[in-house]
């Protein structure tokens, strides 16, 4: 029998996506307010290019107080 009970081969992809989302979004959720950026923007980090953009924004902020 090929596949699994979740719809065939590769059905665990959603599980890995959720694990990735948790491992990436949670640190951004905690760090972004220190840079003056709202928490909900951390959801952009689910997209790999979005995480890279957020890292660049955080890296080039002048102060941790939220002032650009």
Secondary structure, 3 states (H helix, E strand, C coil): CCCCCCCCCCCCHHHHHHHHHHHHHHHHHHHHHHHCCCHHHHHHHHCHHHHHHHHHHHHCCCCCCCCC
